[in-house]
Amino acid sequence: ATDRPAPPPSPVDHAVRWGLGRARPGSSIDASWPTSALLAATATWATGLVRGLATLAAVPGSRLRVCEADVTIYGRHWCRFGRWLLLERGVTIRARGGDGVELGDYVVVGTYSTLEVSSGLATNQGSIRVGSRTSFGDYCYVGGAGGVVIGRDVLIGQYVSFHSQNHVFSDTGRSIREQGVTSRGIRVGDDCWIGAGARILDGVEIGAGSVIGAGAVVTKSVSPGSVVTGVPGRVVSRRLADDGGDG
């Protein structure tokens, strides 16, 4: 049998692909997906868009935001969300206090992830800022009590956590609970990839274009273009020219 050329896409197929592309710019859609599957995806997005209009109505920002089921947001007026934000099932955002939570355009927050500025009433500080087209995998945690800034186009795998605060424990004559905390904050530059299960600790700055390997525990800052693996995380190679920075 001779191979026959594939039929040209129908007007419906073309329209659906165009619409999905507008909602996720820079992402491609495999040509082998049938129109029926794309229509099902469009219906899911439409349902999420309607839910977003209801669930996120009190949150400042664009009206074009997609929200799946069981999303919980505390402190809506401390939030600002960009257009075509996608909050997947079970996401929790605790924005009360400090400077709140700001999520840019086209950000994706994966299933059952948690973003919180403050975990209690002992302090009223912190913030979380996430740049456009950054995506979190499922079950991520961002603790923003010390301030967390994540740039644009950052890919974050499943079970990644950011901890922007540390407990003081130097005085053995007092309980650790009584000794307070330090909060230096975390910054992640644009165009980074943070692998599944990585832990980013307080005071760390990750330079733009860096790659953090799965399961790494990053305890100190790394320069742009670094590739980091291990516990504790160490720079094993560089994607950019060596500038004689971190070890």
Contacts in CASP RR format, 6 or more apart in sequence:
PFRMAT RR
TARGET T0000
AUTHOR 0000-0000-0000
METHOD contacts of the structure
MODEL  1
ATDRPAPPPSPVDHAVRWGLGRARPGSSIDASWPTSALLAATATWATGLV
RGLATLAAVPGSRLRVCEADVTIYGRHWCRFGRWLLLERGVTIRARGGDG
VELGDYVVVGTYSTLEVSSGLATNQGSIRVGSRTSFGDYCYVGGAGGVVI
GRDVLIGQYVSFHSQNHVFSDTGRSIREQGVTSRGIRVGDDCWIGAGARI
LDGVEIGAGSVIGAGAVVTKSVSPGSVVTGVPGRVVSRRLADDGGDG
9 17 0 8 1.000
9 35 0 8 1.000
10 35 0 8 1.000
12 35 0 8 1.000
12 39 0 8 1.000
13 35 0 8 1.000
13 38 0 8 1.000
16 35 0 8 1.000
16 38 0 8 1.000
16 39 0 8 1.000
16 42 0 8 1.000
17 29 0 8 1.000
17 38 0 8 1.000
19 42 0 8 1.000
20 29 0 8 1.000
20 38 0 8 1.000
20 41 0 8 1.000
20 42 0 8 1.000
20 45 0 8 1.000
21 27 0 8 1.000
21 29 0 8 1.000
23 45 0 8 1.000
23 66 0 8 1.000
23 84 0 8 1.000
24 84 0 8 1.000
24 106 0 8 1.000
25 106 0 8 1.000
25 133 0 8 1.000
26 133 0 8 1.000
29 38 0 8 1.000
45 66 0 8 1.000
48 66 0 8 1.000
48 67 0 8 1.000
48 68 0 8 1.000
49 64 0 8 1.000
49 65 0 8 1.000
49 66 0 8 1.000
51 66 0 8 1.000
51 67 0 8 1.000
51 68 0 8 1.000
51 69 0 8 1.000
52 65 0 8 1.000
52 66 0 8 1.000
52 67 0 8 1.000
53 63 0 8 1.000
53 65 0 8 1.000
55 67 0 8 1.000
55 71 0 8 1.000
55 73 0 8 1.000
56 65 0 8 1.000
56 67 0 8 1.000
56 73 0 8 1.000
56 76 0 8 1.000
56 81 0 8 1.000
58 76 0 8 1.000
58 77 0 8 1.000
59 65 0 8 1.000
59 73 0 8 1.000
59 76 0 8 1.000
59 77 0 8 1.000
59 79 0 8 1.000
59 80 0 8 1.000
59 81 0 8 1.000
60 77 0 8 1.000
60 79 0 8 1.000
60 80 0 8 1.000
60 81 0 8 1.000
61 80 0 8 1.000
61 81 0 8 1.000
61 82 0 8 1.000
61 83 0 8 1.000
62 81 0 8 1.000
62 82 0 8 1.000
62 83 0 8 1.000
62 84 0 8 1.000
62 85 0 8 1.000
62 105 0 8 1.000
64 83 0 8 1.000
64 84 0 8 1.000
65 81 0 8 1.000
65 82 0 8 1.000
65 83 0 8 1.000
65 84 0 8 1.000
65 85 0 8 1.000
65 86 0 8 1.000
65 87 0 8 1.000
66 84 0 8 1.000
66 85 0 8 1.000
66 86 0 8 1.000
66 87 0 8 1.000
67 87 0 8 1.000
68 86 0 8 1.000
68 87 0 8 1.000
68 88 0 8 1.000
68 89 0 8 1.000
68 90 0 8 1.000
68 91 0 8 1.000
68 111 0 8 1.000
69 89 0 8 1.000
69 90 0 8 1.000
70 89 0 8 1.000
70 90 0 8 1.000
71 87 0 8 1.000
71 89 0 8 1.000
71 90 0 8 1.000
71 91 0 8 1.000
71 92 0 8 1.000
71 93 0 8 1.000
72 90 0 8 1.000
72 91 0 8 1.000
72 92 0 8 1.000
72 93 0 8 1.000
73 79 0 8 1.000
73 92 0 8 1.000
73 93 0 8 1.000
73 95 0 8 1.000
74 92 0 8 1.000
74 93 0 8 1.000
74 94 0 8 1.000
74 95 0 8 1.000
74 96 0 8 1.000
75 94 0 8 1.000
75 95 0 8 1.000
75 96 0 8 1.000
76 95 0 8 1.000
78 95 0 8 1.000
78 96 0 8 1.000
78 97 0 8 1.000
78 98 0 8 1.000
78 99 0 8 1.000
78 100 0 8 1.000
78 101 0 8 1.000
78 117 0 8 1.000
79 93 0 8 1.000
79 95 0 8 1.000
79 100 0 8 1.000
79 101 0 8 1.000
79 102 0 8 1.000
79 103 0 8 1.000
80 101 0 8 1.000
80 102 0 8 1.000
80 103 0 8 1.000
81 102 0 8 1.000
81 103 0 8 1.000
81 104 0 8 1.000
81 107 0 8 1.000
82 103 0 8 1.000
82 104 0 8 1.000
82 105 0 8 1.000
82 107 0 8 1.000
83 105 0 8 1.000
83 106 0 8 1.000
84 105 0 8 1.000
84 106 0 8 1.000
85 103 0 8 1.000
85 104 0 8 1.000
85 105 0 8 1.000
85 106 0 8 1.000
85 107 0 8 1.000
85 108 0 8 1.000
85 109 0 8 1.000
86 107 0 8 1.000
86 108 0 8 1.000
86 109 0 8 1.000
87 93 0 8 1.000
87 109 0 8 1.000
87 110 0 8 1.000
88 108 0 8 1.000
88 109 0 8 1.000
88 110 0 8 1.000
88 111 0 8 1.000
88 113 0 8 1.000
88 138 0 8 1.000
89 111 0 8 1.000
89 112 0 8 1.000
90 111 0 8 1.000
90 112 0 8 1.000
91 109 0 8 1.000
91 110 0 8 1.000
91 111 0 8 1.000
91 112 0 8 1.000
91 113 0 8 1.000
91 114 0 8 1.000
91 115 0 8 1.000
92 113 0 8 1.000
92 114 0 8 1.000
92 115 0 8 1.000
92 116 0 8 1.000
93 101 0 8 1.000
93 109 0 8 1.000
93 114 0 8 1.000
93 115 0 8 1.000
93 116 0 8 1.000
94 114 0 8 1.000
94 115 0 8 1.000
94 116 0 8 1.000
94 117 0 8 1.000
94 118 0 8 1.000
94 119 0 8 1.000
95 101 0 8 1.000
95 115 0 8 1.000
95 116 0 8 1.000
95 117 0 8 1.000
95 128 0 8 1.000
96 117 0 8 1.000
96 118 0 8 1.000
97 117 0 8 1.000
97 118 0 8 1.000
97 124 0 8 1.000
97 125 0 8 1.000
97 126 0 8 1.000
98 117 0 8 1.000
98 118 0 8 1.000
98 124 0 8 1.000
98 125 0 8 1.000
98 126 0 8 1.000
98 127 0 8 1.000
99 117 0 8 1.000
99 126 0 8 1.000
99 127 0 8 1.000
100 117 0 8 1.000
100 126 0 8 1.000
100 127 0 8 1.000
100 128 0 8 1.000
101 115 0 8 1.000
101 117 0 8 1.000
101 127 0 8 1.000
101 128 0 8 1.000
102 127 0 8 1.000
102 128 0 8 1.000
102 129 0 8 1.000
102 130 0 8 1.000
103 109 0 8 1.000
103 130 0 8 1.000
103 131 0 8 1.000
104 130 0 8 1.000
104 131 0 8 1.000
104 132 0 8 1.000
104 134 0 8 1.000
105 132 0 8 1.000
105 133 0 8 1.000
106 132 0 8 1.000
106 133 0 8 1.000
107 130 0 8 1.000
107 131 0 8 1.000
107 132 0 8 1.000
107 133 0 8 1.000
107 134 0 8 1.000
107 135 0 8 1.000
108 134 0 8 1.000
108 135 0 8 1.000
108 136 0 8 1.000
108 137 0 8 1.000
109 115 0 8 1.000
109 136 0 8 1.000
109 140 0 8 1.000
110 135 0 8 1.000
110 136 0 8 1.000
110 137 0 8 1.000
110 138 0 8 1.000
110 139 0 8 1.000
110 140 0 8 1.000
111 137 0 8 1.000
111 138 0 8 1.000
111 139 0 8 1.000
112 138 0 8 1.000
112 139 0 8 1.000
113 136 0 8 1.000
113 137 0 8 1.000
113 138 0 8 1.000
113 139 0 8 1.000
113 140 0 8 1.000
113 141 0 8 1.000
113 142 0 8 1.000
114 140 0 8 1.000
114 141 0 8 1.000
114 142 0 8 1.000
115 128 0 8 1.000
115 141 0 8 1.000
115 142 0 8 1.000
115 143 0 8 1.000
115 144 0 8 1.000
116 142 0 8 1.000
116 143 0 8 1.000
116 144 0 8 1.000
117 126 0 8 1.000
117 127 0 8 1.000
117 128 0 8 1.000
117 143 0 8 1.000
117 144 0 8 1.000
117 145 0 8 1.000
118 124 0 8 1.000
118 125 0 8 1.000
118 126 0 8 1.000
118 144 0 8 1.000
118 145 0 8 1.000
119 143 0 8 1.000
119 145 0 8 1.000
123 145 0 8 1.000
123 181 0 8 1.000
125 145 0 8 1.000
125 146 0 8 1.000
125 183 0 8 1.000
126 144 0 8 1.000
126 145 0 8 1.000
126 146 0 8 1.000
126 147 0 8 1.000
126 164 0 8 1.000
126 183 0 8 1.000
127 144 0 8 1.000
127 146 0 8 1.000
127 147 0 8 1.000
127 148 0 8 1.000
128 142 0 8 1.000
128 143 0 8 1.000
128 144 0 8 1.000
128 147 0 8 1.000
128 148 0 8 1.000
128 150 0 8 1.000
129 148 0 8 1.000
129 149 0 8 1.000
129 150 0 8 1.000
129 151 0 8 1.000
130 150 0 8 1.000
130 151 0 8 1.000
131 150 0 8 1.000
131 151 0 8 1.000
131 152 0 8 1.000
131 154 0 8 1.000
132 152 0 8 1.000
132 153 0 8 1.000
133 152 0 8 1.000
133 153 0 8 1.000
134 150 0 8 1.000
134 151 0 8 1.000
134 152 0 8 1.000
134 153 0 8 1.000
134 154 0 8 1.000
134 155 0 8 1.000
134 156 0 8 1.000
135 154 0 8 1.000
135 155 0 8 1.000
135 156 0 8 1.000
136 142 0 8 1.000
136 156 0 8 1.000
136 157 0 8 1.000
136 160 0 8 1.000
137 156 0 8 1.000
137 157 0 8 1.000
137 158 0 8 1.000
137 160 0 8 1.000
138 158 0 8 1.000
138 159 0 8 1.000
139 158 0 8 1.000
139 159 0 8 1.000
140 156 0 8 1.000
140 157 0 8 1.000
140 158 0 8 1.000
140 159 0 8 1.000
140 160 0 8 1.000
140 161 0 8 1.000
141 160 0 8 1.000
141 161 0 8 1.000
141 162 0 8 1.000
142 148 0 8 1.000
142 161 0 8 1.000
142 162 0 8 1.000
143 161 0 8 1.000
143 162 0 8 1.000
143 163 0 8 1.000
143 164 0 8 1.000
143 165 0 8 1.000
144 162 0 8 1.000
144 164 0 8 1.000
144 165 0 8 1.000
144 185 0 8 1.000
144 186 0 8 1.000
145 164 0 8 1.000
145 165 0 8 1.000
145 181 0 8 1.000
145 183 0 8 1.000
146 164 0 8 1.000
146 165 0 8 1.000
146 183 0 8 1.000
146 184 0 8 1.000
146 185 0 8 1.000
146 186 0 8 1.000
146 202 0 8 1.000
147 164 0 8 1.000
147 183 0 8 1.000
147 185 0 8 1.000
147 186 0 8 1.000
148 162 0 8 1.000
148 164 0 8 1.000
148 185 0 8 1.000
148 186 0 8 1.000
148 187 0 8 1.000
149 186 0 8 1.000
149 187 0 8 1.000
149 188 0 8 1.000
150 156 0 8 1.000
150 162 0 8 1.000
150 187 0 8 1.000
150 188 0 8 1.000
150 189 0 8 1.000
151 188 0 8 1.000
151 189 0 8 1.000
151 190 0 8 1.000
151 192 0 8 1.000
152 190 0 8 1.000
152 191 0 8 1.000
153 190 0 8 1.000
153 191 0 8 1.000
154 188 0 8 1.000
154 189 0 8 1.000
154 190 0 8 1.000
154 191 0 8 1.000
154 192 0 8 1.000
154 193 0 8 1.000
154 194 0 8 1.000
155 192 0 8 1.000
155 193 0 8 1.000
155 194 0 8 1.000
155 195 0 8 1.000
156 194 0 8 1.000
156 195 0 8 1.000
157 194 0 8 1.000
157 195 0 8 1.000
157 196 0 8 1.000
157 197 0 8 1.000
157 198 0 8 1.000
158 196 0 8 1.000
158 197 0 8 1.000
159 196 0 8 1.000
159 197 0 8 1.000
160 194 0 8 1.000
160 195 0 8 1.000
160 196 0 8 1.000
160 197 0 8 1.000
160 198 0 8 1.000
160 199 0 8 1.000
160 200 0 8 1.000
161 197 0 8 1.000
161 198 0 8 1.000
161 199 0 8 1.000
161 200 0 8 1.000
162 186 0 8 1.000
162 200 0 8 1.000
163 186 0 8 1.000
163 199 0 8 1.000
163 200 0 8 1.000
163 201 0 8 1.000
163 202 0 8 1.000
164 183 0 8 1.000
164 184 0 8 1.000
164 185 0 8 1.000
164 186 0 8 1.000
164 202 0 8 1.000
164 203 0 8 1.000
165 181 0 8 1.000
165 182 0 8 1.000
165 183 0 8 1.000
165 185 0 8 1.000
165 202 0 8 1.000
166 181 0 8 1.000
166 182 0 8 1.000
166 183 0 8 1.000
166 201 0 8 1.000
166 202 0 8 1.000
167 176 0 8 1.000
167 179 0 8 1.000
167 180 0 8 1.000
167 181 0 8 1.000
168 176 0 8 1.000
168 179 0 8 1.000
168 180 0 8 1.000
168 181 0 8 1.000
168 182 0 8 1.000
169 176 0 8 1.000
169 179 0 8 1.000
170 179 0 8 1.000
171 179 0 8 1.000
182 202 0 8 1.000
183 202 0 8 1.000
184 202 0 8 1.000
184 203 0 8 1.000
185 202 0 8 1.000
185 203 0 8 1.000
185 204 0 8 1.000
186 200 0 8 1.000
186 201 0 8 1.000
186 202 0 8 1.000
186 203 0 8 1.000
186 204 0 8 1.000
186 205 0 8 1.000
187 204 0 8 1.000
187 205 0 8 1.000
187 206 0 8 1.000
188 194 0 8 1.000
188 200 0 8 1.000
188 205 0 8 1.000
188 206 0 8 1.000
188 207 0 8 1.000
189 206 0 8 1.000
189 207 0 8 1.000
189 208 0 8 1.000
189 209 0 8 1.000
189 210 0 8 1.000
189 224 0 8 1.000
190 208 0 8 1.000
190 209 0 8 1.000
191 208 0 8 1.000
191 209 0 8 1.000
192 206 0 8 1.000
192 207 0 8 1.000
192 208 0 8 1.000
192 209 0 8 1.000
192 210 0 8 1.000
192 211 0 8 1.000
192 212 0 8 1.000
193 209 0 8 1.000
193 210 0 8 1.000
193 211 0 8 1.000
193 212 0 8 1.000
194 200 0 8 1.000
194 206 0 8 1.000
194 212 0 8 1.000
194 213 0 8 1.000
195 211 0 8 1.000
195 212 0 8 1.000
195 213 0 8 1.000
195 214 0 8 1.000
195 215 0 8 1.000
195 216 0 8 1.000
196 214 0 8 1.000
196 215 0 8 1.000
197 214 0 8 1.000
197 215 0 8 1.000
198 212 0 8 1.000
198 213 0 8 1.000
198 214 0 8 1.000
198 215 0 8 1.000
198 216 0 8 1.000
198 217 0 8 1.000
198 218 0 8 1.000
199 215 0 8 1.000
199 216 0 8 1.000
199 217 0 8 1.000
199 218 0 8 1.000
200 206 0 8 1.000
200 212 0 8 1.000
200 218 0 8 1.000
201 217 0 8 1.000
201 218 0 8 1.000
201 219 0 8 1.000
203 221 0 8 1.000
204 218 0 8 1.000
204 219 0 8 1.000
204 220 0 8 1.000
204 221 0 8 1.000
204 222 0 8 1.000
205 221 0 8 1.000
205 222 0 8 1.000
206 212 0 8 1.000
206 218 0 8 1.000
206 221 0 8 1.000
206 222 0 8 1.000
206 226 0 8 1.000
207 221 0 8 1.000
207 222 0 8 1.000
207 223 0 8 1.000
207 224 0 8 1.000
207 225 0 8 1.000
207 226 0 8 1.000
208 224 0 8 1.000
208 225 0 8 1.000
209 224 0 8 1.000
209 225 0 8 1.000
209 239 0 8 1.000
209 240 0 8 1.000
210 222 0 8 1.000
210 224 0 8 1.000
210 225 0 8 1.000
210 226 0 8 1.000
210 227 0 8 1.000
210 228 0 8 1.000
210 239 0 8 1.000
211 225 0 8 1.000
211 226 0 8 1.000
211 227 0 8 1.000
211 228 0 8 1.000
211 239 0 8 1.000
212 218 0 8 1.000
212 228 0 8 1.000
213 227 0 8 1.000
213 228 0 8 1.000
213 229 0 8 1.000
213 230 0 8 1.000
215 230 0 8 1.000
215 231 0 8 1.000
216 228 0 8 1.000
216 229 0 8 1.000
216 230 0 8 1.000
216 231 0 8 1.000
216 233 0 8 1.000
217 230 0 8 1.000
217 231 0 8 1.000
217 232 0 8 1.000
217 233 0 8 1.000
218 228 0 8 1.000
218 232 0 8 1.000
218 233 0 8 1.000
219 232 0 8 1.000
219 233 0 8 1.000
220 232 0 8 1.000
220 246 0 8 1.000
221 246 0 8 1.000
222 228 0 8 1.000
222 235 0 8 1.000
222 246 0 8 1.000
223 238 0 8 1.000
223 243 0 8 1.000
223 244 0 8 1.000
223 245 0 8 1.000
223 246 0 8 1.000
224 240 0 8 1.000
225 238 0 8 1.000
225 239 0 8 1.000
225 240 0 8 1.000
226 235 0 8 1.000
226 238 0 8 1.000
226 239 0 8 1.000
226 246 0 8 1.000
227 235 0 8 1.000
227 236 0 8 1.000
227 237 0 8 1.000
227 238 0 8 1.000
227 239 0 8 1.000
228 234 0 8 1.000
228 235 0 8 1.000
228 236 0 8 1.000
229 236 0 8 1.000
234 247 0 8 1.000
235 246 0 8 1.000
235 247 0 8 1.000
END
